[in-house]
Amino acid sequence: MSPVLTQQRLHSLAWVRERVAYSREQIAGIFGLQVETAGDIILSLLSSGILRQVRKGETNVGADPVESFIGKGDFAFSFVGLYCYRGHLVYSLPKYVTTEKLAEPEICAADSPLPVERAELFAQVLRVITRYNSGYKREISDSLHERAADCYLALPVTLLCDYAEHGEYRNDSELISRNTHGRILWNRTINSTLPFIQNAQPVYVDTYAARTVDAEEDFFTRLHRVVVKECCHMLSQFRLTELLGLPEIEAIEESSDELGGVDYLIRCVENELSQQFDSRRRHILQLLLAYFQQHCEEDLQPDTELMLGCTHFHTVWEEVCRATLGQAVSHEIAPPVWLLSCGRAEAASTLRPDMVFVRGAVVYVLDAKYYLPVVRNGVINGLPGVNDVTKQFLYEQEFACCRPGGKVFNAFLLPMPSEVETGEPFERYGNVSMTLFPGRRIEVFRLHAQQLYAAYLSGSRCDWLELMFSQI
């Protein structure tokens, strides 16, 4: 097993919430450090985008959510997921989980029981992030060029989830032999043997049959098993098997070291890849190759940062909305055309609405925004900026012009804060208008995130659109 992970032992577990501002002392306390010695980890977190510095005196009026913070501290996590440094584990919840105030980091012993409801919510978010990443990752071999912190947990999770869902690598072969038990291959028997004729009917004394040879002891089947066992052990250290409901695999006695050194195993997997054309087997072999290549990374130390999550959760929210609310259509607004005395030019870039759904003569032009408007000192903070609002009105105008007689609905989609969830899938939250577009408005809806996530994970749809706009 990787030396990084065998030396990684948990000392503490901390719960935080995205965008809640914490003091330098609180950040240091999460990692068991004094303020004077916390500079390196804070700089590392800032450089990787996991932590953001809160600018003093900012009002956040109309600010992008990436710059909207809650609290009075100096730093806030701009990260959703799991992060570990020197055995100190941090679980960062999405900012809309307002039932968990977490005005201060909640630090507890590593073996403390996980709060049931909080853990279930966090586990669902991790599964959503894992699924999102699997759809948007480049080729597996390219993933090694990304941050090692991400790879070291994302790859074992992928291996174990794949094993739990699809099973182990099987290289079972079909053996064809003469006059043995098995499924008779009549075409081959008829073409290759001579029958006896009895009562005007052919009788085949010699037959060819096929039987499956179980590759229980196949080298790559065994290799897949031991790697999955190591991944299971690795993820158990971070409570991920518990959180994600992954199987505990302990019965396998072999280890990858017993099957050969890392360089040897890499050569074996590469050789098998060159001869294997089955897509399922190739997928497993590529995962195994990436796993062993991680062992060859020379710059990984026992204090390497490990993470499973993302610093751009707004893109996850956008994709979840796009995937669950229907079959979005692609639409592109014609670019500007310049007519100058020196000639004619057409702009290379153009505008594309985030989500467009067409239902007969009705068009829904939607924009998913990972915003959490809050009122501070009588001012609403964390709202879409004027550029977002103006573009959304232009998108509506585009469809109104190209589909005369049709109906165009326009809306921003925000996550519903958990403290206001009533079980309803959505709520109409308000609208926004501009004097530049008289008589028109963009509706604002808040959607039940957990219900959307459940649909996203199951690959199903939420037929909410007609109901959402039925009273408008």
C-alpha positions as CSV (number, residue, x, y, z in Angstrom):
1,M,0.0,0.0,0.0
2,S,1.1,3.6,-0.6
3,P,3.5,4.8,2.2
4,V,1.5,8.0,2.3
5,L,-1.7,6.3,3.3
6,T,-0.2,3.6,5.7
7,Q,1.3,6.5,7.7
8,Q,-1.8,8.6,7.7
9,R,-3.6,8.2,11.1
10,L,-6.5,10.3,12.2
11,H,-6.2,12.5,15.3
12,S,-9.3,14.6,15.0
13,L,-12.4,15.3,13.0
14,A,-13.9,18.8,12.4
15,W,-17.1,19.9,10.9
16,V,-17.2,23.2,9.1
17,R,-19.6,25.0,6.7
18,E,-18.7,26.5,3.4
19,R,-18.5,30.3,3.4
20,V,-18.7,30.6,7.2
21,A,-15.8,32.9,8.2
22,Y,-13.5,31.6,10.9
23,S,-10.6,33.2,12.8
24,R,-7.0,32.4,12.3
25,E,-7.1,30.8,15.8
26,Q,-10.0,28.5,14.8
27,I,-8.3,27.4,11.6
28,A,-5.2,26.6,13.5
29,G,-7.2,24.6,16.1
30,I,-8.8,22.5,13.4
31,F,-5.3,21.1,12.6
32,G,-4.0,20.9,16.2
33,L,-1.7,23.9,15.8
34,Q,-0.9,27.1,17.5
35,V,-1.5,30.3,15.6
36,E,2.3,30.9,15.4
37,T,2.8,27.6,13.6
38,A,-0.3,27.6,11.4
39,G,1.1,29.9,8.6
40,D,2.2,27.1,6.3
41,I,-1.1,25.2,6.3
42,I,-3.1,28.4,5.9
43,L,-0.9,29.5,2.9
44,S,-1.3,26.0,1.4
45,L,-5.1,26.1,1.8
46,L,-5.3,29.6,0.3
47,S,-3.1,28.7,-2.7
48,S,-5.2,25.6,-3.5
49,G,-8.5,27.5,-3.2
50,I,-9.8,25.5,-0.3
51,L,-9.6,28.5,1.9
52,R,-10.4,32.1,1.0
53,Q,-9.5,35.3,2.9
54,V,-12.3,37.5,3.9
55,R,-11.7,41.1,3.0
56,K,-12.5,43.4,5.9
57,G,-15.2,46.0,5.3
58,E,-16.7,44.4,2.2
59,T,-20.4,44.8,2.0
60,N,-21.0,42.0,-0.5
61,V,-24.0,43.8,-2.0
62,G,-24.7,42.1,-5.3
63,A,-21.5,40.1,-4.9
64,D,-20.7,36.8,-6.6
65,P,-21.3,34.0,-4.1
66,V,-17.6,33.1,-4.3
67,E,-17.0,36.4,-2.4
68,S,-20.0,36.2,0.0
69,F,-19.1,35.1,3.5
70,I,-21.0,34.7,6.7
71,G,-19.4,35.5,10.0
72,K,-16.7,37.8,11.4
73,G,-13.5,35.8,11.0
74,D,-10.6,36.2,8.6
75,F,-10.9,33.0,6.6
76,A,-13.7,30.8,5.1
77,F,-13.7,27.4,3.4
78,S,-14.6,27.8,-0.3
79,F,-14.6,24.0,-0.5
80,V,-17.2,21.3,-0.1
81,G,-16.1,17.8,0.8
82,L,-13.4,16.1,2.8
83,Y,-10.0,17.4,3.5
84,C,-7.2,15.8,5.6
85,Y,-3.8,17.1,6.7
86,R,-1.5,15.3,9.0
87,G,-4.3,13.2,10.4
88,H,-6.7,16.1,11.0
89,L,-9.8,15.5,9.0
90,V,-12.2,18.3,8.0
91,Y,-15.8,17.7,6.7
92,S,-17.0,20.9,4.9
93,L,-20.8,21.1,4.4
94,P,-22.4,23.2,1.6
95,K,-23.3,26.7,2.6
96,Y,-27.1,26.2,2.1
97,V,-27.1,23.6,5.0
98,T,-28.3,26.4,7.3
99,T,-29.6,24.0,9.9
100,E,-26.0,23.4,10.8
101,K,-24.9,26.9,11.9
102,L,-21.3,25.9,12.7
103,A,-20.4,29.5,13.6
104,E,-17.3,27.8,15.2
105,P,-15.6,24.6,13.8
106,E,-17.0,21.5,15.6
107,I,-13.9,19.5,16.6
108,C,-14.1,16.0,18.1
109,A,-12.1,12.8,18.4
110,A,-11.5,10.9,15.3
111,D,-13.6,7.9,16.5
112,S,-16.5,10.0,17.6
113,P,-19.9,8.8,16.2
114,L,-21.0,10.8,13.2
115,P,-24.3,12.8,13.7
116,V,-26.8,10.7,11.7
117,E,-28.7,13.4,9.8
118,R,-25.6,15.5,9.1
119,A,-23.6,12.4,8.0
120,E,-26.4,11.3,5.6
121,L,-26.6,14.7,4.0
122,F,-22.8,14.9,3.7
123,A,-22.6,11.4,2.2
124,Q,-25.2,12.4,-0.4
125,V,-23.2,15.5,-1.4
126,L,-20.0,13.4,-1.7
127,R,-21.8,10.9,-4.0
128,V,-23.0,13.8,-6.1
129,I,-19.5,15.2,-6.4
130,T,-18.1,11.8,-7.2
131,R,-20.6,11.3,-10.0
132,Y,-20.1,14.8,-11.3
133,N,-16.3,14.3,-11.4
134,S,-16.7,10.9,-13.2
135,G,-18.6,12.6,-16.0
136,Y,-16.2,15.5,-16.4
137,K,-12.8,13.9,-15.7
138,R,-10.4,13.5,-18.6
139,E,-8.9,10.1,-19.4
140,I,-7.8,8.2,-16.3
141,S,-4.2,8.4,-17.2
142,D,-4.4,12.2,-17.3
143,S,-5.8,12.4,-13.8
144,L,-2.3,11.8,-12.4
145,H,-1.3,15.3,-13.6
146,E,-4.0,16.8,-11.3
147,R,-3.4,17.6,-7.6
148,A,-2.2,14.5,-5.8
149,A,-4.5,15.4,-2.9
150,D,-7.5,14.9,-5.1
151,C,-6.2,11.7,-6.8
152,Y,-5.3,9.9,-3.7
153,L,-8.9,9.7,-2.4
154,A,-10.9,10.0,-5.6
155,L,-9.3,7.0,-7.2
156,P,-9.8,4.6,-4.3
157,V,-13.4,5.7,-4.1
158,T,-13.9,5.1,-7.8
159,L,-12.3,1.7,-7.5
160,L,-14.4,0.6,-4.6
161,C,-17.7,2.1,-5.9
162,D,-17.0,0.3,-9.3
163,Y,-16.3,-3.0,-7.5
164,A,-19.5,-2.7,-5.4
165,E,-21.6,-2.0,-8.4
166,H,-20.1,-4.2,-11.1
167,G,-18.0,-6.8,-9.4
168,E,-14.5,-8.0,-10.0
169,Y,-12.3,-8.3,-13.1
170,R,-13.4,-11.5,-14.8
171,N,-11.4,-13.0,-17.6
172,D,-13.5,-16.1,-18.0
173,S,-12.9,-17.9,-21.3
174,E,-15.0,-20.2,-23.4
175,L,-13.4,-23.6,-24.0
176,I,-14.6,-25.5,-27.1
177,S,-14.0,-29.3,-27.1
178,R,-15.4,-32.4,-28.8
179,N,-17.7,-34.8,-27.1
180,T,-17.7,-33.1,-23.7
181,H,-20.4,-31.6,-21.5
182,G,-21.6,-28.1,-22.2
183,R,-23.6,-26.0,-24.7
184,I,-23.7,-27.9,-28.0
185,L,-22.5,-25.7,-30.9
186,W,-24.7,-27.0,-33.7
187,N,-23.3,-24.9,-36.5
188,R,-19.8,-26.1,-35.8
189,T,-20.9,-29.7,-35.3
190,I,-22.9,-29.8,-38.6
191,N,-20.0,-28.1,-40.5
192,S,-17.2,-30.3,-39.0
193,T,-18.6,-33.8,-38.5
194,L,-20.4,-36.4,-40.6
195,P,-23.7,-37.7,-39.2
196,F,-25.3,-41.2,-39.5
197,I,-28.6,-41.3,-41.2
198,Q,-31.3,-43.1,-39.3
199,N,-34.9,-43.2,-40.3
200,A,-34.1,-40.4,-42.8
201,Q,-32.9,-38.2,-40.0
202,P,-29.2,-37.2,-39.3
203,V,-27.7,-38.4,-36.1
204,Y,-24.5,-36.8,-34.8
205,V,-22.4,-39.1,-32.7
206,D,-19.6,-36.5,-32.4
207,T,-20.6,-33.1,-31.2
208,Y,-18.7,-29.8,-30.3
209,A,-19.6,-28.2,-27.1
210,A,-18.6,-24.9,-25.3
211,R,-18.2,-24.5,-21.6
212,T,-17.1,-21.5,-19.6
213,V,-13.8,-21.9,-17.8
214,D,-14.0,-20.0,-14.5
215,A,-10.9,-17.8,-14.2
216,E,-11.1,-17.8,-10.4
217,E,-7.3,-17.9,-10.1
218,D,-6.7,-15.5,-13.0
219,F,-3.8,-13.1,-12.0
220,F,-5.7,-9.9,-12.8
221,T,-8.8,-11.1,-10.9
222,R,-6.6,-11.6,-7.9
223,L,-4.9,-8.3,-8.5
224,H,-8.2,-6.4,-8.7
225,R,-9.4,-8.0,-5.4
226,V,-6.3,-7.1,-3.4
227,V,-6.3,-3.5,-4.7
228,V,-9.9,-3.1,-3.8
229,K,-9.2,-4.5,-0.3
230,E,-6.4,-2.0,0.1
231,C,-8.7,0.8,-1.1
232,C,-11.3,-0.3,1.4
233,H,-8.7,-0.2,4.2
234,M,-7.5,3.2,3.0
235,L,-11.0,4.7,2.9
236,S,-12.0,3.3,6.2
237,Q,-9.3,5.4,7.9
238,F,-11.3,8.5,6.6
239,R,-14.7,7.1,7.6
240,L,-15.6,7.1,3.9
241,T,-16.8,3.5,3.8
242,E,-19.1,4.4,6.6
243,L,-20.3,7.6,5.0
244,L,-20.8,6.3,1.5
245,G,-22.2,2.9,2.5
246,L,-19.3,1.1,0.7
247,P,-18.7,-2.6,1.4
248,E,-16.1,-3.6,4.0
249,I,-13.7,-6.1,2.3
250,E,-11.4,-7.9,4.7
251,A,-11.6,-11.6,3.7
252,I,-8.9,-11.4,1.0
253,E,-5.6,-12.6,2.5
254,E,-3.3,-11.7,-0.4
255,S,-1.6,-8.3,-0.8
256,S,-0.4,-6.5,-3.8
257,D,3.2,-6.9,-2.5
258,E,2.8,-10.6,-2.7
259,L,1.9,-10.4,-6.4
260,G,5.0,-8.4,-7.3
261,G,6.7,-5.0,-7.0
262,V,5.0,-1.9,-8.3
263,D,7.1,-1.6,-11.4
264,Y,6.4,-5.3,-12.3
265,L,2.7,-4.9,-11.7
266,I,2.6,-1.8,-13.9
267,R,4.3,-3.7,-16.7
268,C,1.8,-6.6,-16.3
269,V,-1.2,-4.3,-16.4
270,E,0.1,-2.4,-19.4
271,N,0.7,-5.6,-21.3
272,E,-2.8,-6.9,-20.5
273,L,-4.2,-3.5,-21.7
274,S,-2.5,-3.9,-25.0
275,Q,-4.2,-7.3,-25.5
276,Q,-7.6,-6.6,-24.0
277,F,-10.4,-5.1,-26.0
278,D,-13.4,-5.6,-23.8
279,S,-14.5,-2.2,-22.5
280,R,-15.4,-3.3,-19.0
281,R,-12.0,-5.1,-18.5
282,R,-10.1,-2.2,-20.0
283,H,-11.8,0.2,-17.6
284,I,-10.7,-1.8,-14.6
285,L,-7.2,-2.2,-16.0
286,Q,-6.9,1.6,-16.5
287,L,-8.0,2.2,-12.9
288,L,-5.4,-0.4,-11.6
289,L,-2.7,1.3,-13.7
290,A,-3.5,4.7,-12.3
291,Y,-3.5,3.2,-8.8
292,F,0.0,1.7,-9.1
293,Q,1.3,4.8,-10.9
294,Q,0.4,6.8,-7.8
295,H,2.9,4.6,-5.8
296,C,5.6,6.0,-8.1
297,E,5.0,9.6,-7.2
298,E,8.2,10.8,-5.6
299,D,7.0,14.1,-4.1
300,L,4.4,12.6,-1.8
301,Q,5.2,12.8,1.9
302,P,3.3,11.5,5.0
303,D,2.0,15.0,5.6
304,T,0.5,15.3,2.1
305,E,-2.9,16.9,1.9
306,L,-5.7,14.6,0.9
307,M,-9.1,15.6,-0.3
308,L,-12.3,14.4,-1.9
309,G,-14.5,17.3,-3.0
310,C,-14.4,20.5,-5.0
311,T,-13.7,24.2,-4.7
312,H,-16.3,24.9,-7.4
313,F,-19.5,23.5,-6.0
314,H,-21.5,26.1,-8.0
315,T,-20.7,24.1,-11.2
316,V,-22.0,20.9,-9.5
317,W,-25.2,22.7,-8.6
318,E,-25.6,23.9,-12.2
319,E,-25.1,20.4,-13.6
320,V,-27.5,18.8,-11.2
321,C,-30.2,21.2,-12.2
322,R,-29.4,20.8,-15.9
323,A,-29.5,17.0,-15.6
324,T,-32.6,16.6,-13.6
325,L,-35.1,19.2,-14.8
326,G,-35.4,17.7,-18.3
327,Q,-33.7,17.4,-21.7
328,A,-32.0,20.7,-22.2
329,V,-31.6,22.0,-25.8
330,S,-28.5,23.7,-27.1
331,H,-28.9,27.3,-28.2
332,E,-26.5,29.9,-29.3
333,I,-27.2,33.6,-29.9
334,A,-25.7,35.0,-33.1
335,P,-22.5,36.9,-32.5
336,P,-22.2,40.6,-33.2
337,V,-21.3,41.6,-36.8
338,W,-18.9,44.6,-37.3
339,L,-19.2,46.6,-40.5
340,L,-16.3,49.0,-40.8
341,S,-14.7,51.0,-43.5
342,C,-11.9,48.5,-43.6
343,G,-14.2,45.5,-44.0
344,R,-16.6,43.2,-42.2
345,A,-15.9,41.1,-39.1
346,E,-18.0,38.7,-37.0
347,A,-17.1,38.2,-33.3
348,A,-15.7,34.8,-32.5
349,S,-17.4,34.4,-29.2
350,T,-21.2,34.5,-28.5
351,L,-23.7,34.0,-25.7
352,R,-25.2,30.6,-24.7
353,P,-28.0,30.3,-22.2
354,D,-27.2,27.9,-19.3
355,M,-30.4,25.9,-19.6
356,V,-33.2,25.9,-22.2
357,F,-36.1,23.5,-22.0
358,V,-38.8,23.4,-24.7
359,R,-42.2,22.0,-24.0
360,G,-44.3,22.4,-27.1
361,A,-44.9,26.2,-27.6
362,V,-43.4,27.0,-24.2
363,V,-39.7,27.7,-23.6
364,Y,-38.1,27.8,-20.2
365,V,-34.9,29.8,-20.0
366,L,-33.2,29.0,-16.7
367,D,-30.0,29.9,-14.9
368,A,-28.9,27.8,-11.9
369,K,-27.1,30.0,-9.3
370,Y,-25.4,28.6,-6.3
371,Y,-26.4,31.7,-4.3
372,L,-27.6,32.1,-0.7
373,P,-29.1,35.5,-0.3
374,V,-28.9,36.7,3.4
375,V,-29.9,39.9,5.1
376,R,-27.3,41.8,7.0
377,N,-27.9,45.2,8.5
378,G,-31.0,45.6,6.4
379,V,-29.2,44.8,3.1
380,I,-29.6,41.7,1.0
381,N,-26.2,40.2,0.2
382,G,-25.3,37.4,-2.2
383,L,-27.5,38.2,-5.2
384,P,-26.8,37.7,-8.9
385,G,-25.0,40.7,-10.4
386,V,-26.4,43.1,-13.0
387,N,-24.5,41.2,-15.8
388,D,-26.3,38.0,-14.9
389,V,-29.7,39.7,-14.8
390,T,-29.1,41.6,-18.1
391,K,-28.0,38.4,-19.9
392,Q,-31.0,36.5,-18.7
393,F,-33.3,39.2,-20.0
394,L,-31.5,39.1,-23.4
395,Y,-31.9,35.3,-23.5
396,E,-35.7,35.7,-23.0
397,Q,-35.8,38.4,-25.7
398,E,-34.0,36.1,-28.1
399,F,-36.5,33.3,-27.7
400,A,-39.5,35.7,-27.8
401,C,-38.2,36.9,-31.2
402,C,-37.4,33.5,-32.7
403,R,-40.6,31.8,-31.5
404,P,-43.4,34.4,-32.1
405,G,-46.7,33.3,-30.4
406,G,-44.9,31.1,-28.0
407,K,-44.5,31.6,-24.2
408,V,-41.1,32.2,-22.7
409,F,-40.5,31.7,-18.9
410,N,-37.4,33.0,-17.3
411,A,-36.0,32.2,-13.9
412,F,-33.0,31.9,-11.6
413,L,-32.7,28.6,-9.6
414,L,-31.2,28.8,-6.1
415,P,-30.6,26.0,-3.6
416,M,-33.2,26.0,-0.8
417,P,-31.6,26.7,2.7
418,S,-32.1,23.5,4.7
419,E,-33.7,25.4,7.6
420,V,-36.7,26.4,5.5
421,E,-37.3,23.0,3.8
422,T,-40.9,22.0,4.2
423,G,-40.8,18.8,2.1
424,E,-42.0,20.7,-1.0
425,P,-39.7,20.3,-4.0
426,F,-39.5,24.1,-4.6
427,E,-40.7,27.5,-3.5
428,R,-41.3,30.7,-5.4
429,Y,-38.9,33.1,-3.7
430,G,-39.4,36.3,-5.6
431,N,-38.4,38.1,-8.9
432,V,-36.2,40.7,-10.3
433,S,-36.9,43.4,-12.9
434,M,-35.1,46.2,-14.7
435,T,-36.4,49.5,-16.1
436,L,-34.5,48.7,-19.3
437,F,-36.9,45.8,-19.9
438,P,-40.3,47.2,-18.9
439,G,-43.1,44.8,-18.0
440,R,-40.8,41.8,-17.8
441,R,-39.3,40.0,-14.8
442,I,-37.2,37.1,-14.0
443,E,-38.7,34.7,-11.4
444,V,-36.5,33.4,-8.6
445,F,-37.1,29.8,-7.3
446,R,-35.4,27.9,-4.5
447,L,-35.2,24.2,-5.1
448,H,-34.9,21.3,-2.6
449,A,-31.3,20.3,-3.1
450,Q,-31.6,16.8,-1.5
451,Q,-34.5,15.9,-3.8
452,L,-32.6,17.0,-6.8
453,Y,-29.5,15.1,-5.7
454,A,-31.5,11.9,-5.2
455,A,-32.8,12.2,-8.8
456,Y,-29.3,13.0,-10.1
457,L,-27.8,10.0,-8.4
458,S,-30.5,7.6,-9.7
459,G,-30.4,9.1,-13.3
460,S,-34.1,10.1,-13.1
461,R,-35.9,13.4,-13.8
462,C,-37.8,15.9,-11.7
463,D,-40.9,17.1,-13.7
464,W,-41.3,20.3,-11.8
465,L,-41.2,23.0,-14.6
466,E,-44.9,23.2,-15.5
467,L,-45.9,23.2,-11.8
468,M,-43.3,25.8,-10.9
469,F,-44.6,28.3,-13.5
470,S,-48.3,27.3,-13.3
471,Q,-49.2,30.3,-11.1
472,I,-47.3,32.9,-13.1
